[in-house]
Amino acid sequence: MENTLTFDTSALTGAERTFVESLPTQLYIDGQWTDASDGGTSVVEDPSTGAVLTRIADATPADGHRALEAAARVQESWAATPPRERGEILRRAFELVTARAEDFALAMTLEMGKPLAESRGEVAYGAEFLRWFSEEAVRVSGRYSTAPDGKSRLLVTKRPVGPCLFITPWNFPLAMATRKIAPAIAAGCTMVLKPANLTPLTALLFTRVLEEAGLPAGVLNVIPTTRPGDVTGPLIRDSRLRKLSFTGSTGVGQQLIADSAHQVLRTSMELGGNAPFLVFEDADLDAAIDGAMVAKLRNMGEACTAANRFIVHESLASEFSERLAERMSSLVLGRGSADGTNIGPLIDAKSRAKVDELVTDAVDCGATVLTGGAPSDGEGYFYPPTVLTNVPASARILHEEVFGPVAPVVSFSTEDEAIALANDTEYGLVAYAYTRDLNRGIRLSEKVDVGMFGLNTGIVSNPAAPFGGVKQSGLGREGGTEGIEEFLETRYIGIADPS
């Protein structure tokens, strides 16, 4: 079974080129669009061809200092801004992003590669954080009570944490920005955002929207850079910074946690995953296949929530694998903006090489390839959807996050064995399970060691729900009523008995 690879390898269309030329490419500091202090720039590539899309300003450490200086200077006045006013800014931003959904979708597709249909889905998802937290801004509350001994009164209030540093990944360039920026705005925090240098255009376009929505100068400062350590390192050590939120690999997250210890920063870390996808003998197999396609191939598998290991009951493993391979082999690879494309490219050559390395290791260990299994020829960073069976426990792909469209399948015989296999990882972000037995589903949700659990569904992300993991998948939660708490400090005030 083979995938079709079809796309125009020529340069961007005229309309696409005009669109790219309309996008902001400068830094945004203290309410001003500005070049890097040394005039430096970096390139943004189209991963479907490897061609340069455009050049953007490349922030220096001095630019990072200016950005934090602006955020710190306006923190007090922004915190004093009425919650309703902060919420209205978010609501206007939601309406602007929604109205410009096609612009945001095209920006993401061109710089990240995902098909337009998926980009449109991300616009809807990312925008919803703006609407959700516009409503949460006015619901921050405290409490007042009498002390147990009756001799004093207890007043508990919430206040903004203070200036924040956000470091976002390349795979969901809008949603990862809105998921952090929206609750910070709602809580009254100022920010410095360092978007991924591979996909900065969407974040810069979103910054323009926030500016149009009335966000005051200095509240958000955006500094894309190809020197992240040099630029963000001094900010993490600066006493004016009070919060660090990062989404990315566990290795980088561990280093950032260590770096943040000196200032005892509040940290939120959304790190790697190794999601198990469990299919039991009583599962609705049609639904399980549909769920597997969503859980595995969203964003070409380049998602921390992507199903990484398919753990299927021995009575269904063969049929599941064959049907999944049939579905995956029918997909069309191509430029995300081309009609008929189901699967876009991976983000860069390094990422494709890592996927190929893990597949090759699995095959060398004895795995069988049902479909895919090797990089596509031609331009761009394409890797076809791949299904592997008979994957031995020693294969690296069962222990490392593949971040690509590869589905390794292993089998189990008992529920306890399935749970043991699911928990055999240092990660704990999300798990998926398909079973018709509700009692089993509840047992699994309690025994599989993850922060999120999808029962008979291949997608769990929802702005109204807390997103986050356990173990080496991270700290803190984003979204839901819990999301704004990450940006609030609790203050207790003791009051003498008024009688």
C-alpha positions in Angstrom: 0.0 0.0 0.0 1.4 3.4 -1.0 0.4 7.0 -0.4 0.0 9.4 -3.2 2.4 12.4 -3.1 1.3 15.3 -5.2 2.1 19.0 -5.0 3.4 21.8 -7.1 7.1 22.2 -6.3 7.2 25.6 -7.9 7.4 28.8 -5.9 4.4 30.2 -4.0 1.4 31.3 -6.0 1.0 35.0 -6.6 -1.8 35.3 -4.1 0.3 33.4 -1.5 3.3 35.6 -2.1 1.2 38.7 -1.8 -0.2 37.4 1.5 3.2 36.6 2.9 4.4 40.1 2.1 1.5 41.5 4.0 2.5 39.7 7.3 4.4 41.5 10.1 8.0 40.5 10.3 9.4 42.8 13.0 9.7 42.5 16.7 6.9 44.0 18.8 8.2 45.9 21.9 6.4 48.4 24.0 3.7 48.8 21.5 6.1 49.4 18.6 7.0 47.3 15.6 10.8 47.5 15.4 13.8 45.8 13.8 16.3 43.9 15.8 18.8 46.1 17.6 21.6 44.8 15.4 19.5 44.7 12.2 19.7 40.9 12.1 17.1 38.7 10.4 16.4 35.1 10.0 14.5 33.0 7.4 11.2 31.3 7.6 10.9 28.2 5.3 8.0 26.5 3.6 8.5 22.9 4.8 6.7 21.5 1.7 9.5 22.7 -0.5 12.3 23.9 1.7 12.1 27.3 0.0 12.3 30.6 1.9 9.0 32.2 2.6 10.3 35.4 4.1 12.8 37.0 6.5 11.9 38.3 10.0 13.7 40.3 12.6 16.0 38.2 14.8 16.0 39.5 18.4 19.2 40.0 20.3 19.7 39.9 24.1 19.4 43.6 24.2 16.0 43.3 22.5 14.9 40.8 25.2 16.0 43.2 27.9 13.9 46.0 26.3 10.9 43.7 26.1 11.1 42.7 29.8 11.7 46.3 30.7 8.5 47.4 28.9 6.5 44.5 30.5 7.8 45.4 34.0 7.1 49.1 33.6 3.4 48.7 32.8 2.7 45.7 35.1 1.2 47.8 37.9 -1.1 49.8 35.7 -2.2 46.8 33.7 -3.0 44.9 36.9 -5.2 47.8 38.0 -7.1 47.8 34.7 -10.7 46.7 35.5 -11.3 42.9 34.8 -14.2 43.8 32.5 -11.9 45.9 30.3 -9.4 43.2 30.1 -12.1 40.7 29.2 -13.5 43.0 26.5 -10.1 43.2 24.8 -10.0 39.4 24.7 -13.5 39.3 23.3 -12.6 41.7 20.6 -9.5 39.7 19.8 -11.7 36.6 19.5 -14.0 38.3 17.0 -11.0 39.6 15.0 -9.3 36.2 14.8 -12.6 34.5 13.9 -13.2 37.1 11.1 -9.7 36.6 9.8 -9.8 32.8 10.1 -8.7 32.3 6.5 -5.6 34.5 6.9 -4.6 32.7 10.1 -5.1 29.3 8.5 -3.1 30.2 5.4 -0.2 31.6 7.6 -0.1 28.4 9.6 -0.3 26.2 6.5 2.5 28.0 4.7 5.0 28.2 7.6 4.1 24.9 9.3 2.8 22.7 6.5 -0.5 21.3 7.9 -3.4 21.1 5.4 -5.7 24.1 5.4 -8.6 22.0 6.9 -6.4 21.4 10.0 -5.3 25.0 10.1 -8.9 26.1 10.1 -9.5 23.7 13.0 -6.7 25.2 14.9 -8.0 28.7 14.3 -11.3 27.8 15.9 -9.6 26.0 18.8 -7.1 28.8 19.4 -9.7 31.5 19.2 -11.8 29.8 21.8 -9.2 30.4 24.4 -9.7 34.1 23.9 -13.5 33.8 24.3 -13.1 31.5 27.3 -10.7 33.7 29.2 -12.6 36.8 28.3 -15.4 35.3 30.5 -13.0 34.1 33.2 -11.4 37.6 33.7 -14.4 38.8 35.7 -14.7 35.6 37.8 -11.4 35.9 39.8 -12.5 35.8 43.4 -11.4 35.3 47.0 -13.1 34.6 50.3 -13.9 36.2 53.7 -14.4 34.2 56.8 -14.2 34.2 60.6 -11.1 32.4 62.1 -12.0 29.2 63.9 -11.2 30.8 67.3 -13.4 33.8 66.5 -10.6 36.2 67.3 -9.9 37.5 63.8 -11.2 37.6 60.2 -9.6 35.9 57.3 -9.5 37.7 53.9 -8.1 35.9 50.9 -7.6 37.7 47.6 -6.0 36.9 44.3 -3.6 39.2 42.4 -1.6 38.8 39.2 1.7 36.9 39.4 3.5 39.7 37.4 5.6 39.8 34.2 5.7 36.4 32.4 7.9 34.8 29.8 6.2 32.5 27.3 8.2 30.2 25.1 5.9 28.5 22.5 6.5 25.6 20.1 6.2 25.4 16.3 3.5 22.8 15.9 0.4 24.8 16.9 1.6 28.4 16.4 -1.8 30.1 17.1 -3.3 27.8 19.8 -0.1 27.6 21.9 0.1 31.4 21.9 -3.6 32.0 22.8 -3.5 29.3 25.4 -0.9 31.2 27.4 -1.6 34.9 26.4 -5.4 34.8 27.0 -5.3 33.8 30.7 -2.4 36.1 31.4 -4.4 39.1 29.9 -7.4 38.0 31.9 -5.4 37.8 35.1 -3.7 41.1 34.6 -0.2 39.9 33.8 2.2 41.5 31.3 4.2 39.3 29.0 7.2 38.6 26.8 6.6 36.0 24.1 9.3 34.1 22.3 7.6 32.2 19.5 9.3 29.3 17.8 11.7 30.5 15.1 10.4 27.9 12.7 6.8 29.3 12.8 6.8 32.9 14.0 4.5 34.4 11.4 1.2 33.3 12.9 2.3 34.7 16.3 3.2 38.0 14.8 -0.1 38.1 13.0 -1.9 37.4 16.2 0.1 40.2 17.9 -1.2 42.6 15.3 -4.8 41.5 16.1 -4.2 42.1 19.8 -2.9 45.6 19.0 -6.1 46.3 17.0 -8.2 44.9 19.8 -6.8 47.6 22.1 -4.2 45.8 24.2 -2.1 48.6 25.7 1.6 49.1 24.8 4.0 47.0 26.8 1.5 44.4 28.0 2.6 42.0 25.3 6.1 42.0 23.7 7.1 39.6 21.0 10.7 38.7 20.3 11.3 35.9 17.8 14.9 34.8 17.8 17.3 32.1 16.5 19.4 32.5 19.8 16.8 31.5 22.4 19.3 30.7 25.2 21.1 34.0 24.8 17.9 36.0 24.7 15.7 34.3 27.3 18.5 33.2 29.7 19.1 36.7 31.0 15.3 37.2 31.4 14.9 34.1 33.5 17.7 35.4 35.8 16.1 38.9 36.0 14.3 39.6 39.3 11.5 41.4 37.5 10.3 38.2 35.8 7.8 36.3 38.0 6.5 33.5 35.7 7.8 31.2 33.0 5.5 29.1 30.8 7.0 26.7 28.3 5.6 24.2 25.8 8.2 21.9 24.2 10.5 19.0 24.7 11.1 17.5 28.1 14.8 18.0 27.9 14.5 21.7 27.3 11.8 22.0 29.9 14.1 20.3 32.5 16.8 22.8 31.8 14.4 25.7 32.0 13.1 24.5 35.4 16.7 24.3 36.6 17.4 27.8 35.3 14.3 29.2 36.9 15.2 27.9 40.4 17.5 30.8 41.1 14.6 33.3 41.0 12.1 30.7 42.3 9.9 31.5 39.4 6.4 30.2 39.0 6.6 27.7 36.2 4.2 26.0 33.9 5.6 23.2 31.7 3.8 21.4 29.0 6.4 18.8 27.8 6.7 15.6 25.9 4.3 12.7 25.6 4.2 9.0 24.8 0.4 8.5 24.6 -0.9 4.9 24.7 -4.0 4.1 22.6 -5.7 1.1 24.1 -8.2 -1.1 22.1 -10.0 -3.8 24.1 -11.7 -6.9 22.8 -15.1 -5.4 23.2 -14.3 -2.1 21.4 -16.4 -0.8 18.6 -13.6 -1.4 16.0 -15.0 1.1 13.5 -15.0 3.8 16.1 -11.5 2.8 17.3 -10.1 3.1 13.8 -11.7 6.5 13.4 -10.3 7.6 16.7 -6.9 6.2 15.8 -6.8 8.3 12.7 -7.5 11.5 14.6 -5.3 10.7 17.6 -2.3 9.7 15.4 -2.5 11.9 12.3 -3.6 15.3 13.7 -0.9 17.7 12.7 0.9 14.8 10.9 1.5 13.3 14.2 3.5 16.3 15.3 1.6 16.8 18.6 2.4 16.0 22.2 -1.1 14.5 22.4 -0.6 12.2 19.4 -1.1 8.5 20.0 2.4 7.1 20.1 1.8 3.4 21.0 -1.2 1.4 19.8 -1.8 -1.3 22.4 -4.5 -3.7 21.0 -6.0 -6.8 22.4 -4.6 -9.9 20.7 -8.0 -10.9 19.3 -8.2 -7.6 17.3 -4.5 -6.7 16.7 -4.3 -8.1 13.2 -7.6 -6.7 11.9 -7.0 -3.4 13.6 -3.5 -3.1 12.1 -4.6 -4.0 8.6 -7.6 -1.7 8.6 -5.5 1.2 10.0 -2.9 0.6 7.3 -5.6 0.6 4.6 -7.0 4.0 5.9 -3.6 5.6 6.3 -2.3 4.4 2.9 -5.2 6.1 1.1 -4.2 9.6 2.3 -2.7 12.1 -0.1 0.5 13.9 0.8 1.1 17.4 -0.4 1.4 21.1 0.2 -1.1 22.0 2.8 -2.7 24.7 0.6 -3.2 22.3 -2.3 -6.7 20.8 -3.0 -7.1 17.2 -1.8 -4.1 17.2 0.6 -4.7 15.1 3.7 -1.1 15.0 5.1 1.4 17.8 4.9 5.2 17.7 5.4 7.0 17.4 8.7 8.5 20.7 9.9 12.1 20.2 8.8 14.8 17.8 7.7 15.9 17.1 11.2 12.5 16.0 12.3 12.0 13.8 9.3 15.4 12.2 9.9 14.4 11.4 13.5 11.1 9.7 12.4 13.0 7.7 9.8 15.6 6.7 12.4 13.0 5.4 14.8 11.2 3.4 12.1 14.5 1.9 10.8 15.4 0.9 14.4 12.0 -0.8 14.8 12.4 -2.7 11.6 15.9 -3.7 12.5 14.5 -5.0 15.8 12.0 -7.2 13.9 8.9 -5.0 13.2 6.9 -5.5 10.1 5.9 -2.5 7.8 2.3 -2.7 6.6 2.4 0.7 4.9 4.9 3.6 4.5 8.2 3.0 6.2 10.5 5.4 4.3 10.8 9.1 3.5 9.1 10.3 0.3 11.2 11.3 -2.6 11.3 14.9 -3.9 11.3 18.3 -2.3 10.0 19.1 1.1 10.1 17.1 4.3 7.4 14.5 3.7 7.1 11.2 5.5 4.2 8.9 4.5 1.8 7.6 7.2 3.3 4.3 8.4 1.9 1.3 10.3 4.3 -1.1 12.1 3.3 -4.5 13.6 5.2 -7.1 15.6 7.1 -4.2 17.3 9.3 -5.7 20.0 9.6 -4.1 23.4 13.2 -3.2 22.7 12.3 -0.8 19.8 13.1 2.8 20.6 9.8 3.9 19.0 7.9 2.5 22.0 9.9 4.6 24.4 10.5 7.8 22.5 8.1 10.4 21.1 8.0 9.8 17.4 6.4 13.2 16.4 5.4 11.9 13.0 2.7 9.9 11.2 3.9 6.5 12.5 1.7 3.9 14.3 3.5 1.1 16.1 1.1 -1.7 17.1 1.7 -4.1 20.0 -0.8 -6.6 21.5 -1.9 -7.6 25.0 -4.0 -10.4 26.5 -5.3 -9.0 29.9 -6.5 -5.7 31.2 -3.7 -5.6 33.8 -1.1 -6.2 31.0 -2.6 -3.3 29.0 -2.4 -1.0 32.0 1.2 -2.0 32.7 2.2 -1.4 29.0 0.4 2.0 29.1 2.3 3.1 32.2 5.7 1.8 31.0 7.0 5.3 30.2 8.4 8.3 32.0 5.7 10.4 30.3 2.1 10.9 31.4 0.3 13.5 29.3 -2.7 11.7 27.8 -4.0 8.2 27.1 -6.9 6.9 24.9 -9.0 3.8 25.4 -11.7 2.1 23.4 -14.1 -0.3 25.2 -17.8 -0.7 25.5 -17.5 -1.6 29.2 -18.1 1.6 31.3 -16.7 0.0 34.5 -13.5 -0.9 32.7 -13.3 2.6 31.3 -13.6 4.1 34.8 -10.9 1.7 36.1 -8.6 2.6 33.2 -9.1 6.4 33.8 -8.1 5.8 37.5 -5.1 3.4 36.9 -3.4 4.8 33.7 -1.0 7.5 35.0 -1.8 10.5 32.9 -3.1 14.0 33.3 -5.8 13.6 30.5 -7.7 10.5 29.5 -9.9 10.0 26.3 -12.5 7.3 26.6 -13.9 6.2 23.2 -12.6 9.4 21.7 -9.4 10.3 19.8 -9.3 13.9 20.9 -9.3 15.5 24.4 -8.1 19.1 23.9 -10.8 21.6 24.8 -10.4 25.2 26.0 -12.9 24.6 28.8 -10.8 21.7 30.2 -7.5 21.7 32.0 -4.7 20.6 29.7 -1.5 19.1 31.2 0.3 16.0 32.3 2.1 14.2 35.1 5.5 12.7 35.5 7.9 14.1 32.9 5.1 15.5 30.8 5.0 18.6 32.8 3.7 20.9 35.5 0.5 23.0 35.8 -2.6 23.2 33.6 -3.7 25.4 30.7 -7.3 26.0 29.9 -10.4 25.4 31.9 -11.2 27.3 35.1 -7.8 26.1 36.3 -5.9 27.9 33.6 -6.2 31.4 35.0 -5.0 30.2 38.4 -1.5 29.7 36.9 -1.3 33.5 36.6 -2.6 34.4 40.1 -1.0 34.6 43.5 -3.0 34.0 46.6 -2.7 36.7 49.3 -4.0 36.3 52.9 -4.9 39.3 55.0 -5.5 38.8 58.8 -8.0 41.3 60.3 -8.4 41.9 64.0 -11.7 41.0 65.5 -13.9 44.2 64.8 -16.1 43.7 67.9 
